C-alpha cells in the first residue's frame, strides 16, 4: 500500500524566492520536489556507504583514482 507524505513548513518568502531563482525552479512545488529528491538520494548514498564501510581490501584500491 503506497503512502503519501505531507509536510508543512514555513519559510520566509524572500529566501525562498532566491532559492527558486538559483535553482531555476518555475513553481514552488517543483523546487520542493527537487529538494526532497536530492535529500532522498543523499540518504541512500549515506546508507550505501555505511553498509560497505570496511569491505574493500588494500589490493582492491586503485590509488591512481585517489
C-alpha positions in Angstrom: 0.0 0.0 0.0 1.5 3.3 -1.1 1.5 6.2 1.3 1.6 9.9 0.7 3.7 12.1 3.0 2.5 15.5 3.9 4.8 18.1 5.3 4.0 21.7 6.4 6.9 24.2 6.6 7.0 27.9 7.0 9.7 29.7 5.0 10.3 33.4 4.6 9.3 34.5 1.1 12.5 36.3 0.1 14.9 33.4 0.8 12.5 31.0 -0.8 12.2 33.1 -4.0 16.0 33.5 -4.1 16.4 29.7 -3.9 13.8 29.3 -6.6 15.8 31.6 -8.9 19.1 30.0 -8.0 17.7 26.5 -8.8 15.7 27.8 -11.8 12.5 26.3 -10.5 9.4 27.6 -12.1 7.0 26.7 -9.3 7.2 26.2 -5.5 6.2 22.5 -5.8 8.9 21.9 -8.4 11.5 23.3 -6.1 10.2 21.3 -3.1 10.1 18.1 -5.0 13.6 18.6 -6.3 14.9 19.3 -2.8 13.1 16.2 -1.4 14.5 14.0 -4.2 18.0 15.3 -3.5 17.6 14.6 0.2 16.4 11.0 -0.6 19.4 10.5 -2.8 21.7 11.8 -0.1 20.2 9.4 2.5 20.5 6.5 0.1 24.2 7.3 -0.6 25.0 7.5 3.1 23.2 4.2 3.7 25.2 2.6 1.0 28.5 4.0 2.3 27.7 2.8 5.8 26.9 -0.7 4.6 30.1 -1.0 2.6 32.5 0.6 5.1 35.5 -1.6 5.6 34.7 -4.1 2.9 37.4 -3.1 0.5 40.8 -4.7 0.8 44.0 -2.7 0.2 44.8 -4.6 -3.0 41.4 -3.7 -4.4 42.0 0.0 -4.3 43.4 1.8 -7.3 45.5 4.6 -5.9 45.5 6.4 -9.2 41.9 7.4 -8.5 42.6 8.8 -5.0 
